[in-house]
Structure formats: C-alpha cells, structure tokens
Amino acid sequence: MSAITFNHRQAEAMTVISAHEAIGDTDRLSLAINNGLEAGLTVNQIKEALSQLYAYTGFPRSLNALGVLQSVIDERRTNGMSVTEGTDATPLGKDYDALKEGIRVQTKLVGQPFNYTFAPQTDYYLKAHLFGDIFARDILTYAERELVTVSALSALEGAESQLLAHVNGARNMGVPDELLLAIPPTLNKHVNQQAALRASKAISKVLGTTDELLLYVNNAVDLKSRWPKGKPNDAYAMYFTGHSYLNPLEGGVACVTFEPRCRNYWHIHHGAVQVLVCVYGRGWYQQWGEKAIPLTEGTVIAIPEGVKHWHGAARGSWMQHLAYHTEQQPDATTEWLEAVSDDIYDKLP
C-alpha cells in the first residue's frame, strides 16, 4: 500500500487537481481533471482523492470538486472522449477493526505513536475514520494519498504546520524525494506562486536541502519589483534557457524579466548598440572571451555593435533589465548563436 503507481505525468496531474480542490477554483479544477484523465488517471482515483480531501479542506470544497468531476465525465462522454472508471476498492473483511488499523497507519505516517490528548474525540476520528476507514481503501496507496495531501495543504494559507508534518509523512509512506521536489515547480506553473512557496519551504526543511529548484520558487514568489513582469516571452523562447517575460514600454524600451538561471543565447547585434539597465535582482553580462560582469540594480551596460555576448539572471535570483538600442541602422539585425552552456554558467557565483 506504500508504493507510488503514478507515472510522472499522472503525479503532476494529481498535484494540480488536489491544489485546485483546496482553493476552490472550479474552472481550473475542471481543466486539471481533464488533463489528469488524459494522463491516464482513472475516475475512481480522482474521485478517491477528492473524497479524501474533505478531511483536510472541508466537505463543501470536496463536494464541489466531486460535482466538477461528474460534470467533466458527462461532458467527455457526450463528446465521445474516453473515460476510464478504474477498479473500485477491495471490500474489507467482517472483522476489520478501523481503530486498530488506523493506529497502525498513523504510527507509520508520523514515525511514532501519536495521541491528541487535548481533544480525544478528534483523536478518535483521525485514527478510526481518516487513517482507518479512508486509508484502508486501496484505490490509492498510502504514498499517493500523502502526495494528494501535501499538494492540497500547500495551496491552503495557514496550514503550514500540518503541511510540514505531512511532508515528513509522505517520506515515511514512501513518496520518493524526486516526486516531492517536483511539487513546487508544478504548483508554480499550474496553480500559484504562493502555494509553490509554501511547498518549497516545507520540503526544503524536511529534506535539509537548498536545491536550486527550491531557491527558484522562493525567489519567484519574492519578486517585489515595481516593474511589471509582463507576458511570457514566447516569440524568443527558442533563444533562452529557462523562462523570460517581456513588458514593452514606450520609446522602444522593453523590460525583460529573467527567472533564476534563465539566460539568453550568445548573440550579436549588427547595426545597433544595445543598452541594458538592471532595475531589479541580480544577474550576469558576458562578452565572448571576457569575464562575466555582475548585473545589480543600477548597473548600465552599453554593448558595442558586433560583439558576441549573453545576459541573464543569477542562479538564486530573478533579474529584470531595461533594454533599448541606440545608433540603430535601418538594416539592424540580431544574430542568435549557440546556448550558454551549463559548464560556463555554473562557474559563476
């Protein structure tokens, strides 16, 4: 009952479903459920996750989410799309003792016996109902249930202590560290940055790591610049390592935002001088064959015409710079070259 049976795509889908259930975003939950079904999750697996979450997020949101699932299923069937029900839970024996089994499961999750002596009745509900009745249903494994719980609690403001406990519990139940580390960027991409930050803080504390992935999420939420981030820089995404954002301003000036580790490829401006003004965070500028120059707030770089160079954010920080061109000729162009290798980038502090 402890192994993860989800593949990476299914685990990501379940994280997004659980988080949207927790915050009550029914529109995005509908999309997340569709994506989960397309990833190969069964109806019963999603139903089980949404039902379990009533113990963490309350009946109203659990019931609303189950209603969304039902609507998604009806719509998919109407449109001739596949819906896989999946297997149901194995019936429990007549002599099944929910309290006894719940104590065993809770002890495994916590790592030691736990008694909530302040509220004995709540202690009983936790043991007999949550960890006894609900966890006994083998549609989801213990590890998968903890993945669901961690994802949902990450989306809830004010549940940080429970989140931290369940990150520990997830490891005790067999969730691999790599799947835990995948939760913050998944939340950051598909839910919101606040949820990603809460997850990253708890996971970082339990794993005792300063993994750059977690630093990325921490800094992502901490982007307190007065310069708007703008929209994803999709038109030039092929020339960037990592994600960048573009906010066009007046007079041919653009504010470019780089996430941590993001940098553009080596490139050359022909027929123009490019000027960079760093306005937020920390980054790097480097000309071919020269040492990299730190970019901090107030740094101004005038890049001569015809010089091969790159610029981007530091490993642990977002960076924003304004960019514009001077001495621009009518036939000015930008020549994009090779990516800045990790070997070059990772030597920078």
C-alpha positions as YAML, in Angstrom:
chain: A
units: angstrom
residues:
- id: 1
  name: MET
  ca: [0.00, 0.00, 0.00]
- id: 2
  name: SER
  ca: [3.00, 2.34, 0.09]
- id: 3
  name: ALA
  ca: [4.29, 2.42, -3.48]
- id: 4
  name: ILE
  ca: [3.60, 5.19, -5.95]
- id: 5
  name: THR
  ca: [1.90, 3.74, -9.02]
- id: 6
  name: PHE
  ca: [1.56, 7.08, -10.82]
- id: 7
  name: ASN
  ca: [3.97, 7.96, -13.60]
- id: 8
  name: HIS
  ca: [5.47, 11.47, -13.56]
- id: 9
  name: ARG
  ca: [2.69, 12.98, -15.67]
- id: 10
  name: GLN
  ca: [-0.02, 11.42, -13.52]
- id: 11
  name: ALA
  ca: [1.65, 12.56, -10.29]
- id: 12
  name: GLU
  ca: [1.84, 16.10, -11.65]
- id: 13
  name: ALA
  ca: [-1.82, 15.97, -12.67]
- id: 14
  name: MET
  ca: [-2.86, 14.75, -9.22]
- id: 15
  name: THR
  ca: [-0.89, 17.56, -7.58]
- id: 16
  name: VAL
  ca: [-2.72, 20.16, -9.67]
- id: 17
  name: ILE
  ca: [-6.13, 18.56, -9.08]
- id: 18
  name: SER
  ca: [-5.58, 18.43, -5.31]
- id: 19
  name: ALA
  ca: [-4.39, 22.04, -5.09]
- id: 20
  name: HIS
  ca: [-7.31, 23.42, -7.10]
- id: 21
  name: GLU
  ca: [-9.74, 21.44, -4.93]
- id: 22
  name: ALA
  ca: [-8.16, 23.04, -1.87]
- id: 23
  name: ILE
  ca: [-8.53, 26.61, -3.10]
- id: 24
  name: GLY
  ca: [-11.95, 26.00, -4.65]
- id: 25
  name: ASP
  ca: [-11.03, 27.08, -8.18]
- id: 26
  name: THR
  ca: [-13.64, 25.04, -10.04]
- id: 27
  name: ASP
  ca: [-12.84, 26.35, -13.53]
- id: 28
  name: ARG
  ca: [-9.17, 25.41, -13.34]
- id: 29
  name: LEU
  ca: [-10.08, 22.21, -11.49]
- id: 30
  name: SER
  ca: [-12.18, 21.17, -14.48]
- id: 31
  name: LEU
  ca: [-9.18, 21.64, -16.77]
- id: 32
  name: ALA
  ca: [-6.91, 19.83, -14.32]
- id: 33
  name: ILE
  ca: [-9.29, 16.84, -14.14]
- id: 34
  name: ASN
  ca: [-9.42, 16.65, -17.93]
- id: 35
  name: ASN
  ca: [-5.63, 16.72, -18.05]
- id: 36
  name: GLY
  ca: [-5.49, 14.02, -15.38]
- id: 37
  name: LEU
  ca: [-7.82, 11.76, -17.33]
- id: 38
  name: GLU
  ca: [-5.76, 12.35, -20.46]
- id: 39
  name: ALA
  ca: [-2.65, 11.40, -18.45]
- id: 40
  name: GLY
  ca: [-4.21, 8.05, -17.59]
- id: 41
  name: LEU
  ca: [-5.67, 8.66, -14.14]
- id: 42
  name: THR
  ca: [-8.93, 6.79, -13.62]
- id: 43
  name: VAL
  ca: [-12.20, 8.30, -12.50]
- id: 44
  name: ASN
  ca: [-12.04, 6.29, -9.29]
- id: 45
  name: GLN
  ca: [-8.53, 7.51, -8.49]
- id: 46
  name: ILE
  ca: [-9.56, 11.15, -8.88]
- id: 47
  name: LYS
  ca: [-12.83, 10.53, -7.03]
- id: 48
  name: GLU
  ca: [-10.92, 8.92, -4.18]
- id: 49
  name: ALA
  ca: [-8.51, 11.86, -3.91]
- id: 50
  name: LEU
  ca: [-11.33, 14.43, -3.89]
- id: 51
  name: SER
  ca: [-13.27, 12.40, -1.31]
- id: 52
  name: GLN
  ca: [-10.25, 12.04, 0.99]
- id: 53
  name: LEU
  ca: [-9.61, 15.76, 0.88]
- id: 54
  name: TYR
  ca: [-12.79, 16.54, 2.79]
- id: 55
  name: ALA
  ca: [-10.78, 15.64, 5.89]
- id: 56
  name: TYR
  ca: [-8.26, 18.38, 5.05]
- id: 57
  name: THR
  ca: [-10.20, 21.05, 3.15]
- id: 58
  name: GLY
  ca: [-13.78, 20.51, 4.35]
- id: 59
  name: PHE
  ca: [-16.92, 18.92, 2.91]
- id: 60
  name: PRO
  ca: [-18.06, 21.96, 0.88]
- id: 61
  name: ARG
  ca: [-14.95, 22.04, -1.31]
- id: 62
  name: SER
  ca: [-14.76, 18.27, -1.52]
- id: 63
  name: LEU
  ca: [-18.39, 18.04, -2.64]
- id: 64
  name: ASN
  ca: [-17.98, 20.93, -5.08]
- id: 65
  name: ALA
  ca: [-14.94, 19.22, -6.57]
- id: 66
  name: LEU
  ca: [-16.79, 15.92, -6.92]
- id: 67
  name: GLY
  ca: [-19.51, 17.83, -8.74]
- id: 68
  name: VAL
  ca: [-16.90, 19.21, -11.13]
- id: 69
  name: LEU
  ca: [-15.57, 15.69, -11.72]
- id: 70
  name: GLN
  ca: [-19.08, 14.48, -12.52]
- id: 71
  name: SER
  ca: [-19.60, 17.33, -14.99]
- id: 72
  name: VAL
  ca: [-16.27, 16.61, -16.69]
- id: 73
  name: ILE
  ca: [-17.17, 12.94, -17.07]
- id: 74
  name: ASP
  ca: [-20.60, 13.79, -18.55]
- id: 75
  name: GLU
  ca: [-19.06, 16.28, -20.98]
- id: 76
  name: ARG
  ca: [-16.37, 13.87, -22.10]
- id: 77
  name: ARG
  ca: [-18.89, 11.11, -22.72]
- id: 78
  name: THR
  ca: [-21.15, 13.49, -24.64]
- id: 79
  name: ASN
  ca: [-18.19, 14.42, -26.85]
- id: 80
  name: GLY
  ca: [-17.14, 10.81, -27.38]
- id: 81
  name: MET
  ca: [-13.96, 11.13, -25.32]
- id: 82
  name: SER
  ca: [-12.53, 8.26, -23.33]
- id: 83
  name: VAL
  ca: [-13.34, 7.85, -19.64]
- id: 84
  name: THR
  ca: [-11.74, 5.05, -17.64]
- id: 85
  name: GLU
  ca: [-13.60, 4.23, -14.44]
- id: 86
  name: GLY
  ca: [-10.85, 2.07, -12.95]
- id: 87
  name: THR
  ca: [-11.13, -0.53, -10.23]
- id: 88
  name: ASP
  ca: [-13.08, 0.01, -7.03]
- id: 89
  name: ALA
  ca: [-11.80, -0.54, -3.51]
- id: 90
  name: THR
  ca: [-11.37, -4.09, -2.24]
- id: 91
  name: PRO
  ca: [-14.12, -4.88, 0.29]
- id: 92
  name: LEU
  ca: [-12.94, -5.02, 3.89]
- id: 93
  name: GLY
  ca: [-13.42, -8.16, 5.95]
- id: 94
  name: LYS
  ca: [-16.19, -8.53, 8.52]
- id: 95
  name: ASP
  ca: [-13.67, -8.45, 11.34]
- id: 96
  name: TYR
  ca: [-11.94, -5.29, 10.11]
- id: 97
  name: ASP
  ca: [-11.05, -3.04, 13.05]
- id: 98
  name: ALA
  ca: [-10.85, 0.56, 11.80]
- id: 99
  name: LEU
  ca: [-9.41, 1.96, 15.02]
- id: 100
  name: LYS
  ca: [-6.70, -0.69, 15.26]
- id: 101
  name: GLU
  ca: [-5.74, -0.28, 11.61]
- id: 102
  name: GLY
  ca: [-5.87, 3.50, 11.91]
- id: 103
  name: ILE
  ca: [-3.45, 3.48, 14.81]
- id: 104
  name: ARG
  ca: [-1.05, 1.36, 12.76]
- id: 105
  name: VAL
  ca: [-1.28, 3.62, 9.70]
- id: 106
  name: GLN
  ca: [-0.95, 6.84, 11.71]
- id: 107
  name: THR
  ca: [2.09, 5.47, 13.54]
- id: 108
  name: LYS
  ca: [3.71, 4.65, 10.21]
- id: 109
  name: LEU
  ca: [2.93, 8.11, 8.85]
- id: 110
  name: VAL
  ca: [4.12, 10.03, 11.90]
- id: 111
  name: GLY
  ca: [7.06, 7.74, 12.58]
- id: 112
  name: GLN
  ca: [5.97, 7.04, 16.15]
- id: 113
  name: PRO
  ca: [2.74, 6.62, 18.14]
- id: 114
  name: PHE
  ca: [0.72, 9.84, 18.34]
- id: 115
  name: ASN
  ca: [-2.16, 10.71, 20.66]
- id: 116
  name: TYR
  ca: [-4.04, 14.01, 20.54]
- id: 117
  name: THR
  ca: [-4.87, 14.06, 24.24]
- id: 118
  name: PHE
  ca: [-6.20, 17.63, 24.16]
- id: 119
  name: ALA
  ca: [-9.18, 16.50, 22.02]
- id: 120
  name: PRO
  ca: [-9.75, 12.75, 22.47]
- id: 121
  name: GLN
  ca: [-12.76, 12.62, 20.15]
- id: 122
  name: THR
  ca: [-10.81, 14.29, 17.34]
- id: 123
  name: ASP
  ca: [-8.00, 11.83, 18.02]
- id: 124
  name: TYR
  ca: [-10.51, 9.01, 17.55]
- id: 125
  name: TYR
  ca: [-11.81, 10.48, 14.28]
- id: 126
  name: LEU
  ca: [-8.28, 10.77, 12.94]
- id: 127
  name: LYS
  ca: [-7.39, 7.20, 13.84]
- id: 128
  name: ALA
  ca: [-10.60, 5.31, 13.16]
- id: 129
  name: HIS
  ca: [-12.08, 7.31, 10.30]
- id: 130
  name: LEU
  ca: [-9.30, 9.07, 8.37]
- id: 131
  name: PHE
  ca: [-6.46, 6.58, 8.81]
- id: 132
  name: GLY
  ca: [-8.71, 3.59, 9.45]
- id: 133
  name: ASP
  ca: [-11.69, 3.87, 7.09]
- id: 134
  name: ILE
  ca: [-10.39, 6.14, 4.34]
- id: 135
  name: PHE
  ca: [-6.77, 5.00, 4.09]
- id: 136
  name: ALA
  ca: [-7.96, 1.38, 4.03]
- id: 137
  name: ARG
  ca: [-9.46, 1.91, 0.58]
- id: 138
  name: ASP
  ca: [-6.83, 0.57, -1.80]
- id: 139
  name: ILE
  ca: [-7.77, 2.67, -4.83]
- id: 140
  name: LEU
  ca: [-4.86, 4.89, -3.80]
- id: 141
  name: THR
  ca: [-1.75, 3.77, -1.95]
- id: 142
  name: TYR
  ca: [-0.61, 5.42, 1.27]
- id: 143
  name: ALA
  ca: [2.12, 7.24, -0.66]
- id: 144
  name: GLU
  ca: [-0.35, 8.52, -3.26]
- id: 145
  name: ARG
  ca: [-2.68, 9.73, -0.51]
- id: 146
  name: GLU
  ca: [0.16, 11.70, 1.05]
- id: 147
  name: LEU
  ca: [1.08, 13.20, -2.34]
- id: 148
  name: VAL
  ca: [-2.54, 14.37, -2.57]
- id: 149
  name: THR
  ca: [-2.48, 15.76, 0.98]
- id: 150
  name: VAL
  ca: [0.82, 17.63, 0.60]
- id: 151
  name: SER
  ca: [-0.36, 19.16, -2.67]
- id: 152
  name: ALA
  ca: [-3.65, 20.33, -1.16]
- id: 153
  name: LEU
  ca: [-2.15, 21.68, 2.07]
- id: 154
  name: SER
  ca: [0.41, 23.63, 0.04]
- id: 155
  name: ALA
  ca: [-2.47, 25.54, -1.52]
- id: 156
  name: LEU
  ca: [-4.01, 26.41, 1.86]
- id: 157
  name: GLU
  ca: [-2.86, 29.52, 3.69]
- id: 158
  name: GLY
  ca: [-2.39, 28.95, 7.40]
- id: 159
  name: ALA
  ca: [-1.83, 25.17, 7.27]
- id: 160
  name: GLU
  ca: [1.97, 25.31, 7.26]
- id: 161
  name: SER
  ca: [2.46, 23.19, 10.39]
- id: 162
  name: GLN
  ca: [0.22, 20.43, 9.02]
- id: 163
  name: LEU
  ca: [1.98, 20.70, 5.67]
- id: 164
  name: LEU
  ca: [5.36, 20.21, 7.28]
- id: 165
  name: ALA
  ca: [4.08, 17.17, 9.17]
- id: 166
  name: HIS
  ca: [2.68, 15.64, 6.00]
- id: 167
  name: VAL
  ca: [5.88, 16.19, 4.03]
- id: 168
  name: ASN
  ca: [7.54, 14.08, 6.72]
- id: 169
  name: GLY
  ca: [4.62, 11.67, 6.48]
- id: 170
  name: ALA
  ca: [4.94, 11.47, 2.71]
- id: 171
  name: ARG
  ca: [8.54, 10.32, 3.03]
- id: 172
  name: ASN
  ca: [7.57, 7.81, 5.72]
- id: 173
  name: MET
  ca: [4.87, 6.46, 3.41]
- id: 174
  name: GLY
  ca: [7.29, 6.02, 0.52]
- id: 175
  name: VAL
  ca: [6.96, 9.13, -1.64]
- id: 176
  name: PRO
  ca: [10.37, 9.47, -3.37]
- id: 177
  name: ASP
  ca: [12.26, 12.72, -2.79]
- id: 178
  name: GLU
  ca: [12.25, 13.42, -6.53]
- id: 179
  name: LEU
  ca: [8.45, 13.45, -6.54]
- id: 180
  name: LEU
  ca: [8.37, 15.79, -3.55]
- id: 181
  name: LEU
  ca: [10.84, 18.08, -5.31]
- id: 182
  name: ALA
  ca: [8.55, 18.10, -8.35]
- id: 183
  name: ILE
  ca: [5.63, 19.57, -6.36]
- id: 184
  name: PRO
  ca: [6.84, 23.21, -6.02]
- id: 185
  name: PRO
  ca: [7.52, 23.81, -9.74]
- id: 186
  name: THR
  ca: [4.26, 22.08, -10.63]
- id: 187
  name: LEU
  ca: [2.33, 24.35, -8.27]
- id: 188
  name: ASN
  ca: [4.23, 27.38, -9.53]
- id: 189
  name: LYS
  ca: [3.38, 26.58, -13.13]
- id: 190
  name: HIS
  ca: [-0.22, 25.40, -12.80]
- id: 191
  name: VAL
  ca: [-1.63, 26.81, -9.55]
- id: 192
  name: ASN
  ca: [0.01, 29.86, -7.96]
- id: 193
  name: GLN
  ca: [3.33, 31.00, -6.61]
- id: 194
  name: GLN
  ca: [2.16, 31.22, -3.00]
- id: 195
  name: ALA
  ca: [1.33, 27.51, -2.98]
- id: 196
  name: ALA
  ca: [4.70, 26.76, -4.55]
- id: 197
  name: LEU
  ca: [6.48, 28.78, -1.89]
- id: 198
  name: ARG
  ca: [4.72, 27.02, 0.97]
- id: 199
  name: ALA
  ca: [5.57, 23.64, -0.56]
- id: 200
  name: SER
  ca: [9.18, 24.57, -1.20]
- id: 201
  name: LYS
  ca: [9.72, 25.83, 2.34]
- id: 202
  name: ALA
  ca: [8.33, 22.67, 3.91]
- id: 203
  name: ILE
  ca: [10.12, 20.31, 1.53]
- id: 204
  name: SER
  ca: [13.40, 22.18, 1.89]
- id: 205
  name: LYS
  ca: [13.17, 21.98, 5.67]
- id: 206
  name: VAL
  ca: [12.43, 18.26, 5.71]
- id: 207
  name: LEU
  ca: [15.00, 17.34, 3.08]
- id: 208
  name: GLY
  ca: [17.61, 19.69, 4.52]
- id: 209
  name: THR
  ca: [18.42, 20.98, 1.07]
- id: 210
  name: THR
  ca: [18.99, 24.31, -0.63]
- id: 211
  name: ASP
  ca: [18.25, 22.79, -4.02]
- id: 212
  name: GLU
  ca: [18.23, 25.43, -6.76]
- id: 213
  name: LEU
  ca: [14.73, 24.33, -7.69]
- id: 214
  name: LEU
  ca: [13.53, 25.45, -4.27]
- id: 215
  name: LEU
  ca: [15.55, 28.65, -4.43]
- id: 216
  name: TYR
  ca: [13.85, 29.34, -7.74]
- id: 217
  name: VAL
  ca: [10.38, 29.07, -6.25]
- id: 218
  name: ASN
  ca: [11.30, 31.13, -3.19]
- id: 219
  name: ASN
  ca: [12.58, 33.94, -5.37]
- id: 220
  name: ALA
  ca: [9.67, 33.61, -7.78]
- id: 221
  name: VAL
  ca: [7.23, 34.49, -5.04]
- id: 222
  name: ASP
  ca: [9.51, 37.16, -3.68]
- id: 223
  name: LEU
  ca: [9.56, 39.16, -6.92]
- id: 224
  name: LYS
  ca: [8.70, 42.55, -5.38]
- id: 225
  name: SER
  ca: [9.88, 44.75, -8.20]
- id: 226
  name: ARG
  ca: [7.92, 47.83, -9.16]
- id: 227
  name: TRP
  ca: [8.47, 46.84, -12.78]
- id: 228
  name: PRO
  ca: [5.64, 44.60, -14.08]
- id: 229
  name: LYS
  ca: [6.85, 41.19, -15.19]
- id: 230
  name: GLY
  ca: [4.89, 41.28, -18.43]
- id: 231
  name: LYS
  ca: [3.88, 38.29, -20.51]
- id: 232
  name: PRO
  ca: [5.86, 35.13, -21.32]
- id: 233
  name: ASN
  ca: [8.49, 35.95, -23.94]
- id: 234
  name: ASP
  ca: [7.18, 33.26, -26.26]
- id: 235
  name: ALA
  ca: [8.38, 34.83, -29.50]
- id: 236
  name: TYR
  ca: [12.01, 34.48, -28.39]
- id: 237
  name: ALA
  ca: [11.68, 31.44, -26.12]
- id: 238
  name: MET
  ca: [13.78, 29.40, -28.57]
- id: 239
  name: TYR
  ca: [16.75, 31.66, -27.79]
- id: 240
  name: PHE
  ca: [16.52, 31.40, -23.99]
- id: 241
  name: THR
  ca: [17.48, 28.79, -21.46]
- id: 242
  name: GLY
  ca: [14.68, 28.97, -18.87]
- id: 243
  name: HIS
  ca: [11.69, 31.29, -18.80]
- id: 244
  name: SER
  ca: [11.72, 35.00, -19.55]
- id: 245
  name: TYR
  ca: [8.98, 37.64, -19.68]
- id: 246
  name: LEU
  ca: [8.60, 40.75, -21.81]
- id: 247
  name: ASN
  ca: [6.95, 44.05, -20.92]
- id: 248
  name: PRO
  ca: [7.18, 46.56, -23.82]
- id: 249
  name: LEU
  ca: [7.39, 50.18, -22.68]
- id: 250
  name: GLU
  ca: [7.27, 53.48, -24.55]
- id: 251
  name: GLY
  ca: [10.03, 54.76, -26.80]
- id: 252
  name: GLY
  ca: [11.33, 51.37, -27.91]
- id: 253
  name: VAL
  ca: [12.30, 50.35, -24.37]
- id: 254
  name: ALA
  ca: [11.43, 46.89, -23.06]
- id: 255
  name: CYS
  ca: [11.59, 45.46, -19.55]
- id: 256
  name: VAL
  ca: [12.84, 41.87, -19.70]
- id: 257
  name: THR
  ca: [12.36, 39.62, -16.67]
- id: 258
  name: PHE
  ca: [14.53, 36.51, -16.21]
- id: 259
  name: GLU
  ca: [13.68, 33.73, -13.75]
- id: 260
  name: PRO
  ca: [16.60, 32.31, -11.73]
- id: 261
  name: ARG
  ca: [19.15, 30.58, -14.05]
- id: 262
  name: CYS
  ca: [17.43, 31.96, -17.14]
- id: 263
  name: ARG
  ca: [19.76, 33.46, -19.74]
- id: 264
  name: ASN
  ca: [19.61, 34.18, -23.43]
- id: 265
  name: TYR
  ca: [21.84, 32.51, -26.00]
- id: 266
  name: TRP
  ca: [25.06, 34.03, -27.24]
- id: 267
  name: HIS
  ca: [24.09, 36.65, -29.80]
- id: 268
  name: ILE
  ca: [25.37, 39.62, -31.78]
- id: 269
  name: HIS
  ca: [23.64, 42.91, -32.56]
- id: 270
  name: HIS
  ca: [24.52, 44.10, -36.05]
- id: 271
  name: GLY
  ca: [23.97, 47.75, -36.88]
- id: 272
  name: ALA
  ca: [22.99, 48.86, -33.35]
- id: 273
  name: VAL
  ca: [24.31, 49.41, -29.84]
- id: 274
  name: GLN
  ca: [22.20, 47.75, -27.16]
- id: 275
  name: VAL
  ca: [21.94, 49.34, -23.73]
- id: 276
  name: LEU
  ca: [20.95, 47.33, -20.64]
- id: 277
  name: VAL
  ca: [19.88, 48.92, -17.35]
- id: 278
  name: CYS
  ca: [19.45, 46.44, -14.49]
- id: 279
  name: VAL
  ca: [16.44, 47.51, -12.41]
- id: 280
  name: TYR
  ca: [15.85, 44.51, -10.15]
- id: 281
  name: GLY
  ca: [17.63, 41.46, -8.76]
- id: 282
  name: ARG
  ca: [20.98, 40.02, -9.71]
- id: 283
  name: GLY
  ca: [22.35, 38.66, -12.96]
- id: 284
  name: TRP
  ca: [25.27, 38.49, -15.37]
- id: 285
  name: TYR
  ca: [26.51, 40.02, -18.61]
- id: 286
  name: GLN
  ca: [29.38, 38.46, -20.51]
- id: 287
  name: GLN
  ca: [31.20, 39.22, -23.75]
- id: 288
  name: TRP
  ca: [32.91, 36.45, -25.68]
- id: 289
  name: GLY
  ca: [36.38, 35.82, -24.26]
- id: 290
  name: GLU
  ca: [35.85, 38.18, -21.30]
- id: 291
  name: LYS
  ca: [34.97, 37.70, -17.63]
- id: 292
  name: ALA
  ca: [31.29, 37.93, -16.71]
- id: 293
  name: ILE
  ca: [30.17, 41.25, -15.23]
- id: 294
  name: PRO
  ca: [27.63, 41.21, -12.36]
- id: 295
  name: LEU
  ca: [24.30, 42.92, -13.02]
- id: 296
  name: THR
  ca: [22.77, 44.56, -9.97]
- id: 297
  name: GLU
  ca: [20.24, 47.36, -9.62]
- id: 298
  name: GLY
  ca: [21.62, 50.46, -11.33]
- id: 299
  name: THR
  ca: [24.19, 48.67, -13.49]
- id: 300
  name: VAL
  ca: [24.28, 50.08, -17.03]
- id: 301
  name: ILE
  ca: [25.89, 48.14, -19.88]
- id: 302
  name: ALA
  ca: [26.39, 49.55, -23.39]
- id: 303
  name: ILE
  ca: [27.02, 46.61, -25.73]
- id: 304
  name: PRO
  ca: [29.06, 47.60, -28.78]
- id: 305
  name: GLU
  ca: [27.81, 46.71, -32.22]
- id: 306
  name: GLY
  ca: [29.13, 43.38, -33.48]
- id: 307
  name: VAL
  ca: [30.13, 41.96, -30.06]
- id: 308
  name: LYS
  ca: [29.15, 38.39, -29.17]
- id: 309
  name: HIS
  ca: [27.57, 38.31, -25.69]
- id: 310
  name: TRP
  ca: [24.84, 36.98, -23.40]
- id: 311
  name: HIS
  ca: [22.95, 38.19, -20.32]
- id: 312
  name: GLY
  ca: [20.65, 36.63, -17.76]
- id: 313
  name: ALA
  ca: [19.75, 36.01, -14.13]
- id: 314
  name: ALA
  ca: [21.92, 34.57, -11.38]
- id: 315
  name: ARG
  ca: [21.23, 31.10, -10.01]
- id: 316
  name: GLY
  ca: [19.34, 32.20, -6.90]
- id: 317
  name: SER
  ca: [17.69, 35.41, -8.05]
- id: 318
  name: TRP
  ca: [15.25, 36.85, -10.52]
- id: 319
  name: MET
  ca: [16.61, 39.70, -12.61]
- id: 320
  name: GLN
  ca: [14.99, 42.49, -14.62]
- id: 321
  name: HIS
  ca: [16.68, 44.84, -17.01]
- id: 322
  name: LEU
  ca: [15.51, 47.52, -19.38]
- id: 323
  name: ALA
  ca: [16.80, 47.13, -22.91]
- id: 324
  name: TYR
  ca: [16.88, 49.57, -25.83]
- id: 325
  name: HIS
  ca: [19.00, 50.31, -28.90]
- id: 326
  name: THR
  ca: [20.94, 53.38, -29.96]
- id: 327
  name: GLU
  ca: [22.88, 54.24, -33.12]
- id: 328
  name: GLN
  ca: [20.48, 51.89, -34.86]
- id: 329
  name: GLN
  ca: [20.86, 51.47, -38.62]
- id: 330
  name: PRO
  ca: [17.85, 50.78, -40.89]
- id: 331
  name: ASP
  ca: [19.10, 47.25, -41.59]
- id: 332
  name: ALA
  ca: [19.94, 46.38, -37.96]
- id: 333
  name: THR
  ca: [19.59, 42.69, -37.08]
- id: 334
  name: THR
  ca: [20.26, 40.29, -34.22]
- id: 335
  name: GLU
  ca: [22.24, 37.13, -34.93]
- id: 336
  name: TRP
  ca: [21.36, 34.34, -32.50]
- id: 337
  name: LEU
  ca: [24.07, 31.77, -31.84]
- id: 338
  name: GLU
  ca: [24.57, 28.80, -29.50]
- id: 339
  name: ALA
  ca: [23.20, 28.41, -25.98]
- id: 340
  name: VAL
  ca: [25.31, 29.38, -22.98]
- id: 341
  name: SER
  ca: [26.36, 26.00, -21.63]
- id: 342
  name: ASP
  ca: [25.84, 24.91, -18.05]
- id: 343
  name: ASP
  ca: [29.61, 24.44, -17.83]
- id: 344
  name: ILE
  ca: [30.12, 28.18, -18.43]
- id: 345
  name: TYR
  ca: [27.12, 29.33, -16.40]
- id: 346
  name: ASP
  ca: [27.68, 27.13, -13.36]
- id: 347
  name: LYS
  ca: [31.19, 28.52, -12.83]
- id: 348
  name: LEU
  ca: [29.63, 31.88, -11.94]
- id: 349
  name: PRO
  ca: [28.92, 32.51, -8.23]
...
